[in-house]
Amino acid sequence: MPSKEREDYKALTRARETFVRHRTRIGCQIKALLFQHGMIPLDHDKPVSDKWIRSLQAELMSDNLRFVVDEFCEM
């Protein structure tokens, strides 16, 4: 039977993996949305980062699109 420390470590590792998958999924959703609206090319290969997201928020876009991008960024 695993010790309490070992179980705590496994819980922490699983939580981190979940957060990383969630962040990756949201990044893909942001890129798909921007591609759909013609703001990035299909072969856009920049990684999603805080700096890139801040530059997105400075782009000219409709209020509705800005709202969606901002909500994704908050997640």
PyMOL Python script that loads the backbone (N, CA, C, O; Angstrom):
from pymol import cmd

cmd.read_pdbstr("""\
ATOM      1  N   MET A   1       0.844  -1.173   0.000  1.00  0.00           N
ATOM      2  CA  MET A   1       0.000   0.000   0.000  1.00  0.00           C
ATOM      3  C   MET A   1       0.896   1.246   0.000  1.00  0.00           C
ATOM      4  O   MET A   1       1.819   1.347   0.809  1.00  0.00           O
ATOM      5  N   PRO A   2       0.623   2.199  -0.912  1.00  0.00           N
ATOM      6  CA  PRO A   2       1.453   3.408  -0.985  1.00  0.00           C
ATOM      7  C   PRO A   2       1.300   4.280   0.263  1.00  0.00           C
ATOM      8  O   PRO A   2       0.239   4.324   0.885  1.00  0.00           O
ATOM      9  N   SER A   3       2.370   4.960   0.605  1.00  0.00           N
ATOM     10  CA  SER A   3       2.341   5.859   1.766  1.00  0.00           C
ATOM     11  C   SER A   3       1.514   7.103   1.437  1.00  0.00           C
ATOM     12  O   SER A   3       1.198   7.372   0.278  1.00  0.00           O
ATOM     13  N   LYS A   4       1.174   7.849   2.480  1.00  0.00           N
ATOM     14  CA  LYS A   4       0.411   9.086   2.294  1.00  0.00           C
ATOM     15  C   LYS A   4       1.201  10.067   1.446  1.00  0.00           C
ATOM     16  O   LYS A   4       0.633  10.736   0.583  1.00  0.00           O
ATOM     17  N   GLU A   5       2.510  10.163   1.680  1.00  0.00           N
ATOM     18  CA  GLU A   5       3.357  11.068   0.896  1.00  0.00           C
ATOM     19  C   GLU A   5       3.328  10.697  -0.587  1.00  0.00           C
ATOM     20  O   GLU A   5       3.238  11.565  -1.456  1.00  0.00           O
ATOM     21  N   ARG A   6       3.404   9.401  -0.857  1.00  0.00           N
ATOM     22  CA  ARG A   6       3.396   8.925  -2.243  1.00  0.00           C
ATOM     23  C   ARG A   6       2.057   9.240  -2.919  1.00  0.00           C
ATOM     24  O   ARG A   6       2.024   9.658  -4.076  1.00  0.00           O
ATOM     25  N   GLU A   7       0.971   9.040  -2.199  1.00  0.00           N
ATOM     26  CA  GLU A   7      -0.361   9.356  -2.735  1.00  0.00           C
ATOM     27  C   GLU A   7      -0.499  10.857  -3.000  1.00  0.00           C
ATOM     28  O   GLU A   7      -1.079  11.262  -4.008  1.00  0.00           O
ATOM     29  N   ASP A   8       0.038  11.683  -2.087  1.00  0.00           N
ATOM     30  CA  ASP A   8       0.003  13.138  -2.279  1.00  0.00           C
ATOM     31  C   ASP A   8       0.789  13.539  -3.524  1.00  0.00           C
ATOM     32  O   ASP A   8       0.350  14.393  -4.294  1.00  0.00           O
ATOM     33  N   TYR A   9       1.941  12.926  -3.714  1.00  0.00           N
ATOM     34  CA  TYR A   9       2.773  13.215  -4.881  1.00  0.00           C
ATOM     35  C   TYR A   9       2.045  12.827  -6.172  1.00  0.00           C
ATOM     36  O   TYR A   9       2.071  13.574  -7.150  1.00  0.00           O
ATOM     37  N   LYS A  10       1.399  11.665  -6.170  1.00  0.00           N
ATOM     38  CA  LYS A  10       0.658  11.220  -7.354  1.00  0.00           C
ATOM     39  C   LYS A  10      -0.496  12.173  -7.658  1.00  0.00           C
ATOM     40  O   LYS A  10      -0.769  12.465  -8.822  1.00  0.00           O
ATOM     41  N   ALA A  11      -1.173  12.656  -6.619  1.00  0.00           N
ATOM     42  CA  ALA A  11      -2.276  13.605  -6.816  1.00  0.00           C
ATOM     43  C   ALA A  11      -1.754  14.908  -7.423  1.00  0.00           C
ATOM     44  O   ALA A  11      -2.383  15.479  -8.313  1.00  0.00           O
ATOM     45  N   LEU A  12      -0.608  15.371  -6.939  1.00  0.00           N
ATOM     46  CA  LEU A  12      -0.007  16.589  -7.461  1.00  0.00           C
ATOM     47  C   LEU A  12       0.391  16.416  -8.929  1.00  0.00           C
ATOM     48  O   LEU A  12       0.153  17.305  -9.747  1.00  0.00           O
ATOM     49  N   THR A  13       0.989  15.289  -9.257  1.00  0.00           N
ATOM     50  CA  THR A  13       1.403  15.002 -10.624  1.00  0.00           C
ATOM     51  C   THR A  13       0.198  14.939 -11.554  1.00  0.00           C
ATOM     52  O   THR A  13       0.234  15.491 -12.654  1.00  0.00           O
ATOM     53  N   ARG A  14      -0.855  14.276 -11.126  1.00  0.00           N
ATOM     54  CA  ARG A  14      -2.071  14.188 -11.951  1.00  0.00           C
ATOM     55  C   ARG A  14      -2.690  15.560 -12.162  1.00  0.00           C
ATOM     56  O   ARG A  14      -3.147  15.873 -13.262  1.00  0.00           O
ATOM     57  N   ALA A  15      -2.709  16.374 -11.129  1.00  0.00           N
ATOM     58  CA  ALA A  15      -3.281  17.718 -11.252  1.00  0.00           C
ATOM     59  C   ALA A  15      -2.473  18.555 -12.242  1.00  0.00           C
ATOM     60  O   ALA A  15      -3.049  19.271 -13.062  1.00  0.00           O
ATOM     61  N   ARG A  16      -1.154  18.471 -12.170  1.00  0.00           N
ATOM     62  CA  ARG A  16      -0.311  19.223 -13.089  1.00  0.00           C
ATOM     63  C   ARG A  16      -0.556  18.781 -14.529  1.00  0.00           C
ATOM     64  O   ARG A  16      -0.672  19.619 -15.423  1.00  0.00           O
ATOM     65  N   GLU A  17      -0.637  17.473 -14.758  1.00  0.00           N
ATOM     66  CA  GLU A  17      -0.905  16.961 -16.103  1.00  0.00           C
ATOM     67  C   GLU A  17      -2.249  17.464 -16.623  1.00  0.00           C
ATOM     68  O   GLU A  17      -2.378  17.801 -17.800  1.00  0.00           O
ATOM     69  N   THR A  18      -3.237  17.513 -15.753  1.00  0.00           N
ATOM     70  CA  THR A  18      -4.554  18.027 -16.143  1.00  0.00           C
ATOM     71  C   THR A  18      -4.463  19.498 -16.528  1.00  0.00           C
ATOM     72  O   THR A  18      -5.043  19.910 -17.533  1.00  0.00           O
ATOM     73  N   PHE A  19      -3.736  20.301 -15.735  1.00  0.00           N
ATOM     74  CA  PHE A  19      -3.595  21.727 -16.031  1.00  0.00           C
ATOM     75  C   PHE A  19      -2.873  21.952 -17.356  1.00  0.00           C
ATOM     76  O   PHE A  19      -3.258  22.823 -18.136  1.00  0.00           O
ATOM     77  N   VAL A  20      -1.840  21.177 -17.605  1.00  0.00           N
ATOM     78  CA  VAL A  20      -1.080  21.317 -18.853  1.00  0.00           C
ATOM     79  C   VAL A  20      -1.956  20.952 -20.048  1.00  0.00           C
ATOM     80  O   VAL A  20      -1.939  21.652 -21.060  1.00  0.00           O
ATOM     81  N   ARG A  21      -2.717  19.870 -19.943  1.00  0.00           N
ATOM     82  CA  ARG A  21      -3.620  19.479 -21.046  1.00  0.00           C
ATOM     83  C   ARG A  21      -4.673  20.554 -21.280  1.00  0.00           C
ATOM     84  O   ARG A  21      -4.999  20.867 -22.425  1.00  0.00           O
ATOM     85  N   HIS A  22      -5.199  21.112 -20.212  1.00  0.00           N
ATOM     86  CA  HIS A  22      -6.220  22.161 -20.303  1.00  0.00           C
ATOM     87  C   HIS A  22      -5.639  23.400 -20.996  1.00  0.00           C
ATOM     88  O   HIS A  22      -6.283  23.979 -21.871  1.00  0.00           O
ATOM     89  N   ARG A  23      -4.435  23.803 -20.610  1.00  0.00           N
ATOM     90  CA  ARG A  23      -3.787  24.969 -21.214  1.00  0.00           C
ATOM     91  C   ARG A  23      -3.517  24.735 -22.696  1.00  0.00           C
ATOM     92  O   ARG A  23      -3.716  25.633 -23.515  1.00  0.00           O
ATOM     93  N   THR A  24      -3.069  23.542 -23.040  1.00  0.00           N
ATOM     94  CA  THR A  24      -2.809  23.202 -24.441  1.00  0.00           C
ATOM     95  C   THR A  24      -4.094  23.244 -25.258  1.00  0.00           C
ATOM     96  O   THR A  24      -4.113  23.774 -26.370  1.00  0.00           O
ATOM     97  N   ARG A  25      -5.163  22.688 -24.709  1.00  0.00           N
ATOM     98  CA  ARG A  25      -6.450  22.675 -25.410  1.00  0.00           C
ATOM     99  C   ARG A  25      -6.957  24.093 -25.648  1.00  0.00           C
ATOM    100  O   ARG A  25      -7.453  24.398 -26.733  1.00  0.00           O
ATOM    101  N   ILE A  26      -6.840  24.949 -24.657  1.00  0.00           N
ATOM    102  CA  ILE A  26      -7.297  26.328 -24.807  1.00  0.00           C
ATOM    103  C   ILE A  26      -6.442  27.058 -25.840  1.00  0.00           C
ATOM    104  O   ILE A  26      -6.967  27.841 -26.632  1.00  0.00           O
ATOM    105  N   GLY A  27      -5.145  26.814 -25.839  1.00  0.00           N
ATOM    106  CA  GLY A  27      -4.265  27.411 -26.843  1.00  0.00           C
ATOM    107  C   GLY A  27      -4.679  27.006 -28.245  1.00  0.00           C
ATOM    108  O   GLY A  27      -4.692  27.837 -29.153  1.00  0.00           O
ATOM    109  N   CYS A  28      -5.015  25.745 -28.427  1.00  0.00           N
ATOM    110  CA  CYS A  28      -5.478  25.262 -29.735  1.00  0.00           C
ATOM    111  C   CYS A  28      -6.809  25.909 -30.116  1.00  0.00           C
ATOM    112  O   CYS A  28      -7.036  26.228 -31.283  1.00  0.00           O
ATOM    113  N   GLN A  29      -7.677  26.100 -29.139  1.00  0.00           N
ATOM    114  CA  GLN A  29      -8.963  26.740 -29.410  1.00  0.00           C
ATOM    115  C   GLN A  29      -8.771  28.203 -29.821  1.00  0.00           C
ATOM    116  O   GLN A  29      -9.456  28.688 -30.721  1.00  0.00           O
ATOM    117  N   ILE A  30      -7.851  28.897 -29.172  1.00  0.00           N
ATOM    118  CA  ILE A  30      -7.561  30.288 -29.537  1.00  0.00           C
ATOM    119  C   ILE A  30      -7.029  30.346 -30.965  1.00  0.00           C
ATOM    120  O   ILE A  30      -7.479  31.167 -31.765  1.00  0.00           O
ATOM    121  N   LYS A  31      -6.074  29.478 -31.283  1.00  0.00           N
ATOM    122  CA  LYS A  31      -5.507  29.465 -32.636  1.00  0.00           C
ATOM    123  C   LYS A  31      -6.564  29.124 -33.677  1.00  0.00           C
ATOM    124  O   LYS A  31      -6.590  29.735 -34.745  1.00  0.00           O
ATOM    125  N   ALA A  32      -7.433  28.165 -33.392  1.00  0.00           N
ATOM    126  CA  ALA A  32      -8.491  27.793 -34.338  1.00  0.00           C
ATOM    127  C   ALA A  32      -9.439  28.965 -34.576  1.00  0.00           C
ATOM    128  O   ALA A  32      -9.844  29.220 -35.710  1.00  0.00           O
ATOM    129  N   LEU A  33      -9.784  29.663 -33.525  1.00  0.00           N
ATOM    130  CA  LEU A  33     -10.667  30.821 -33.641  1.00  0.00           C
ATOM    131  C   LEU A  33     -10.018  31.916 -34.485  1.00  0.00           C
ATOM    132  O   LEU A  33     -10.662  32.496 -35.359  1.00  0.00           O
ATOM    133  N   LEU A  34      -8.745  32.194 -34.222  1.00  0.00           N
ATOM    134  CA  LEU A  34      -8.049  33.236 -34.977  1.00  0.00           C
ATOM    135  C   LEU A  34      -7.874  32.842 -36.441  1.00  0.00           C
ATOM    136  O   LEU A  34      -7.970  33.693 -37.324  1.00  0.00           O
ATOM    137  N   PHE A  35      -7.619  31.570 -36.705  1.00  0.00           N
ATOM    138  CA  PHE A  35      -7.523  31.106 -38.085  1.00  0.00           C
ATOM    139  C   PHE A  35      -8.869  31.251 -38.778  1.00  0.00           C
ATOM    140  O   PHE A  35      -8.937  31.698 -39.923  1.00  0.00           O
ATOM    141  N   GLN A  36      -9.931  30.879 -38.093  1.00  0.00           N
ATOM    142  CA  GLN A  36     -11.279  30.961 -38.650  1.00  0.00           C
ATOM    143  C   GLN A  36     -11.617  32.396 -39.058  1.00  0.00           C
ATOM    144  O   GLN A  36     -12.350  32.608 -40.024  1.00  0.00           O
ATOM    145  N   HIS A  37     -11.090  33.374 -38.332  1.00  0.00           N
ATOM    146  CA  HIS A  37     -11.369  34.782 -38.621  1.00  0.00           C
ATOM    147  C   HIS A  37     -10.264  35.432 -39.464  1.00  0.00           C
ATOM    148  O   HIS A  37     -10.243  36.650 -39.636  1.00  0.00           O
ATOM    149  N   GLY A  38      -9.361  34.620 -39.980  1.00  0.00           N
ATOM    150  CA  GLY A  38      -8.337  35.120 -40.891  1.00  0.00           C
ATOM    151  C   GLY A  38      -7.241  35.947 -40.245  1.00  0.00           C
ATOM    152  O   GLY A  38      -6.579  36.735 -40.919  1.00  0.00           O
ATOM    153  N   MET A  39      -7.045  35.778 -38.955  1.00  0.00           N
ATOM    154  CA  MET A  39      -6.048  36.578 -38.244  1.00  0.00           C
ATOM    155  C   MET A  39      -4.680  35.907 -38.182  1.00  0.00           C
ATOM    156  O   MET A  39      -3.673  36.577 -37.954  1.00  0.00           O
ATOM    157  N   ILE A  40      -4.635  34.593 -38.382  1.00  0.00           N
ATOM    158  CA  ILE A  40      -3.359  33.876 -38.440  1.00  0.00           C
ATOM    159  C   ILE A  40      -3.437  32.864 -39.580  1.00  0.00           C
ATOM    160  O   ILE A  40      -4.529  32.417 -39.930  1.00  0.00           O
ATOM    161  N   PRO A  41      -2.294  32.496 -40.166  1.00  0.00           N
ATOM    162  CA  PRO A  41      -2.311  31.488 -41.238  1.00  0.00           C
ATOM    163  C   PRO A  41      -2.488  30.082 -40.660  1.00  0.00           C
ATOM    164  O   PRO A  41      -2.310  29.852 -39.464  1.00  0.00           O
ATOM    165  N   LEU A  42      -2.837  29.167 -41.536  1.00  0.00           N
ATOM    166  CA  LEU A  42      -3.050  27.779 -41.118  1.00  0.00           C
ATOM    167  C   LEU A  42      -1.792  27.172 -40.513  1.00  0.00           C
ATOM    168  O   LEU A  42      -1.874  26.388 -39.568  1.00  0.00           O
ATOM    169  N   ASP A  43      -0.635  27.526 -41.048  1.00  0.00           N
ATOM    170  CA  ASP A  43       0.618  26.936 -40.568  1.00  0.00           C
ATOM    171  C   ASP A  43       1.290  27.775 -39.481  1.00  0.00           C
ATOM    172  O   ASP A  43       2.509  27.722 -39.320  1.00  0.00           O
ATOM    173  N   HIS A  44       0.509  28.535 -38.747  1.00  0.00           N
ATOM    174  CA  HIS A  44       1.036  29.368 -37.657  1.00  0.00           C
ATOM    175  C   HIS A  44       1.712  28.464 -36.639  1.00  0.00           C
ATOM    176  O   HIS A  44       1.090  27.544 -36.107  1.00  0.00           O
ATOM    177  N   ASP A  45       2.991  28.726 -36.367  1.00  0.00           N
ATOM    178  CA  ASP A  45       3.722  27.818 -35.486  1.00  0.00           C
ATOM    179  C   ASP A  45       4.258  28.475 -34.221  1.00  0.00           C
ATOM    180  O   ASP A  45       5.025  27.856 -33.484  1.00  0.00           O
ATOM    181  N   LYS A  46       3.868  29.714 -33.960  1.00  0.00           N
ATOM    182  CA  LYS A  46       4.288  30.349 -32.713  1.00  0.00           C
ATOM    183  C   LYS A  46       3.592  29.653 -31.547  1.00  0.00           C
ATOM    184  O   LYS A  46       2.400  29.355 -31.622  1.00  0.00           O
ATOM    185  N   PRO A  47       4.321  29.398 -30.487  1.00  0.00           N
ATOM    186  CA  PRO A  47       3.668  28.798 -29.319  1.00  0.00           C
ATOM    187  C   PRO A  47       2.786  29.832 -28.610  1.00  0.00           C
ATOM    188  O   PRO A  47       3.048  31.034 -28.664  1.00  0.00           O
ATOM    189  N   VAL A  48       1.778  29.356 -27.970  1.00  0.00           N
ATOM    190  CA  VAL A  48       0.900  30.231 -27.194  1.00  0.00           C
ATOM    191  C   VAL A  48       1.643  30.602 -25.916  1.00  0.00           C
ATOM    192  O   VAL A  48       2.034  29.736 -25.134  1.00  0.00           O
ATOM    193  N   SER A  49       1.828  31.893 -25.721  1.00  0.00           N
ATOM    194  CA  SER A  49       2.543  32.382 -24.539  1.00  0.00           C
ATOM    195  C   SER A  49       1.856  33.644 -24.043  1.00  0.00           C
ATOM    196  O   SER A  49       0.992  34.197 -24.724  1.00  0.00           O
ATOM    197  N   ASP A  50       2.237  34.093 -22.865  1.00  0.00           N
ATOM    198  CA  ASP A  50       1.668  35.329 -22.327  1.00  0.00           C
ATOM    199  C   ASP A  50       1.961  36.507 -23.249  1.00  0.00           C
ATOM    200  O   ASP A  50       1.087  37.340 -23.488  1.00  0.00           O
ATOM    201  N   LYS A  51       3.178  36.580 -23.765  1.00  0.00           N
ATOM    202  CA  LYS A  51       3.564  37.672 -24.657  1.00  0.00           C
ATOM    203  C   LYS A  51       2.713  37.661 -25.926  1.00  0.00           C
ATOM    204  O   LYS A  51       2.243  38.713 -26.361  1.00  0.00           O
ATOM    205  N   TRP A  52       2.510  36.493 -26.521  1.00  0.00           N
ATOM    206  CA  TRP A  52       1.712  36.380 -27.738  1.00  0.00           C
ATOM    207  C   TRP A  52       0.260  36.744 -27.457  1.00  0.00           C
ATOM    208  O   TRP A  52      -0.381  37.414 -28.266  1.00  0.00           O
ATOM    209  N   ILE A  53      -0.252  36.311 -26.331  1.00  0.00           N
ATOM    210  CA  ILE A  53      -1.644  36.631 -25.969  1.00  0.00           C
ATOM    211  C   ILE A  53      -1.810  38.128 -25.758  1.00  0.00           C
ATOM    212  O   ILE A  53      -2.809  38.704 -26.190  1.00  0.00           O
ATOM    213  N   ARG A  54      -0.848  38.769 -25.102  1.00  0.00           N
ATOM    214  CA  ARG A  54      -0.925  40.228 -24.917  1.00  0.00           C
ATOM    215  C   ARG A  54      -0.906  40.941 -26.263  1.00  0.00           C
ATOM    216  O   ARG A  54      -1.618  41.927 -26.450  1.00  0.00           O
ATOM    217  N   SER A  55      -0.093  40.450 -27.209  1.00  0.00           N
ATOM    218  CA  SER A  55      -0.060  41.073 -28.533  1.00  0.00           C
ATOM    219  C   SER A  55      -1.393  40.868 -29.252  1.00  0.00           C
ATOM    220  O   SER A  55      -1.816  41.729 -30.024  1.00  0.00           O
ATOM    221  N   LEU A  56      -2.054  39.745 -29.008  1.00  0.00           N
ATOM    222  CA  LEU A  56      -3.376  39.510 -29.595  1.00  0.00           C
ATOM    223  C   LEU A  56      -4.385  40.519 -29.087  1.00  0.00           C
ATOM    224  O   LEU A  56      -5.207  41.029 -29.848  1.00  0.00           O
ATOM    225  N   GLN A  57      -4.318  40.798 -27.817  1.00  0.00           N
ATOM    226  CA  GLN A  57      -5.283  41.694 -27.215  1.00  0.00           C
ATOM    227  C   GLN A  57      -5.117  43.122 -27.726  1.00  0.00           C
ATOM    228  O   GLN A  57      -6.020  43.941 -27.558  1.00  0.00           O
ATOM    229  N   ALA A  58      -3.973  43.436 -28.352  1.00  0.00           N
ATOM    230  CA  ALA A  58      -3.747  44.757 -28.940  1.00  0.00           C
ATOM    231  C   ALA A  58      -4.230  44.823 -30.391  1.00  0.00           C
ATOM    232  O   ALA A  58      -4.302  45.908 -30.968  1.00  0.00           O
ATOM    233  N   GLU A  59      -4.564  43.664 -30.987  1.00  0.00           N
ATOM    234  CA  GLU A  59      -5.023  43.604 -32.377  1.00  0.00           C
ATOM    235  C   GLU A  59      -6.419  44.204 -32.509  1.00  0.00           C
ATOM    236  O   GLU A  59      -7.217  44.209 -31.572  1.00  0.00           O
ATOM    237  N   LEU A  60      -6.676  44.711 -33.719  1.00  0.00           N
ATOM    238  CA  LEU A  60      -8.022  45.192 -34.020  1.00  0.00           C
ATOM    239  C   LEU A  60      -8.912  43.998 -34.329  1.00  0.00           C
ATOM    240  O   LEU A  60      -8.604  43.200 -35.215  1.00  0.00           O
ATOM    241  N   MET A  61     -10.009  43.878 -33.603  1.00  0.00           N
ATOM    242  CA  MET A  61     -10.966  42.801 -33.837  1.00  0.00           C
ATOM    243  C   MET A  61     -12.328  43.254 -33.349  1.00  0.00           C
ATOM    244  O   MET A  61     -12.440  44.220 -32.594  1.00  0.00           O
ATOM    245  N   SER A  62     -13.352  42.558 -33.781  1.00  0.00           N
ATOM    246  CA  SER A  62     -14.705  42.918 -33.367  1.00  0.00           C
ATOM    247  C   SER A  62     -14.848  42.734 -31.850  1.00  0.00           C
ATOM    248  O   SER A  62     -14.088  42.003 -31.214  1.00  0.00           O
ATOM    249  N   ASP A  63     -15.830  43.412 -31.312  1.00  0.00           N
ATOM    250  CA  ASP A  63     -16.061  43.314 -29.865  1.00  0.00           C
ATOM    251  C   ASP A  63     -16.379  41.883 -29.439  1.00  0.00           C
ATOM    252  O   ASP A  63     -15.914  41.419 -28.398  1.00  0.00           O
ATOM    253  N   ASN A  64     -17.170  41.191 -30.248  1.00  0.00           N
ATOM    254  CA  ASN A  64     -17.536  39.810 -29.910  1.00  0.00           C
ATOM    255  C   ASN A  64     -16.323  38.898 -29.938  1.00  0.00           C
ATOM    256  O   ASN A  64     -16.146  38.078 -29.038  1.00  0.00           O
ATOM    257  N   LEU A  65     -15.483  39.030 -30.962  1.00  0.00           N
ATOM    258  CA  LEU A  65     -14.281  38.206 -31.054  1.00  0.00           C
ATOM    259  C   LEU A  65     -13.328  38.532 -29.909  1.00  0.00           C
ATOM    260  O   LEU A  65     -12.735  37.634 -29.312  1.00  0.00           O
ATOM    261  N   ARG A  66     -13.185  39.818 -29.608  1.00  0.00           N
ATOM    262  CA  ARG A  66     -12.327  40.216 -28.487  1.00  0.00           C
ATOM    263  C   ARG A  66     -12.821  39.597 -27.186  1.00  0.00           C
ATOM    264  O   ARG A  66     -12.022  39.134 -26.372  1.00  0.00           O
ATOM    265  N   PHE A  67     -14.138  39.589 -26.991  1.00  0.00           N
ATOM    266  CA  PHE A  67     -14.711  38.999 -25.778  1.00  0.00           C
ATOM    267  C   PHE A  67     -14.334  37.522 -25.670  1.00  0.00           C
ATOM    268  O   PHE A  67     -13.908  37.061 -24.611  1.00  0.00           O
ATOM    269  N   VAL A  68     -14.494  36.776 -26.780  1.00  0.00           N
ATOM    270  CA  VAL A  68     -14.190  35.344 -26.770  1.00  0.00           C
ATOM    271  C   VAL A  68     -12.704  35.114 -26.494  1.00  0.00           C
ATOM    272  O   VAL A  68     -12.349  34.270 -25.672  1.00  0.00           O
ATOM    273  N   VAL A  69     -11.834  35.865 -27.179  1.00  0.00           N
ATOM    274  CA  VAL A  69     -10.385  35.712 -26.962  1.00  0.00           C
ATOM    275  C   VAL A  69     -10.034  36.054 -25.519  1.00  0.00           C
ATOM    276  O   VAL A  69      -9.256  35.344 -24.882  1.00  0.00           O
ATOM    277  N   ASP A  70     -10.599  37.128 -25.007  1.00  0.00           N
ATOM    278  CA  ASP A  70     -10.326  37.508 -23.611  1.00  0.00           C
ATOM    279  C   ASP A  70     -10.775  36.422 -22.636  1.00  0.00           C
ATOM    280  O   ASP A  70     -10.074  36.129 -21.668  1.00  0.00           O
ATOM    281  N   GLU A  71     -11.940  35.825 -22.888  1.00  0.00           N
ATOM    282  CA  GLU A  71     -12.420  34.765 -22.000  1.00  0.00           C
ATOM    283  C   GLU A  71     -11.517  33.539 -22.064  1.00  0.00           C
ATOM    284  O   GLU A  71     -11.228  32.929 -21.035  1.00  0.00           O
ATOM    285  N   PHE A  72     -11.063  33.169 -23.277  1.00  0.00           N
ATOM    286  CA  PHE A  72     -10.123  32.062 -23.388  1.00  0.00           C
ATOM    287  C   PHE A  72      -8.837  32.382 -22.627  1.00  0.00           C
ATOM    288  O   PHE A  72      -8.277  31.523 -21.945  1.00  0.00           O
ATOM    289  N   CYS A  73      -8.379  33.622 -22.752  1.00  0.00           N
ATOM    290  CA  CYS A  73      -7.136  34.009 -22.072  1.00  0.00           C
ATOM    291  C   CYS A  73      -7.285  33.961 -20.556  1.00  0.00           C
ATOM    292  O   CYS A  73      -6.341  33.618 -19.843  1.00  0.00           O
ATOM    293  N   GLU A  74      -8.456  34.301 -20.074  1.00  0.00           N
ATOM    294  CA  GLU A  74      -8.696  34.230 -18.632  1.00  0.00           C
ATOM    295  C   GLU A  74      -8.641  32.793 -18.126  1.00  0.00           C
ATOM    296  O   GLU A  74      -8.213  32.528 -17.003  1.00  0.00           O
ATOM    297  N   MET A  75      -9.085  31.868 -18.982  1.00  0.00           N
ATOM    298  CA  MET A  75      -9.051  30.459 -18.576  1.00  0.00           C
ATOM    299  C   MET A  75      -7.624  29.981 -18.467  1.00  0.00           C
ATOM    300  O   MET A  75      -7.385  28.820 -18.137  1.00  0.00           O
TER     301      MET A  75
END
""", "prot")
cmd.dss("prot")
cmd.show_as("cartoon", "prot")
cmd.util.cbc("prot")
cmd.orient("prot")
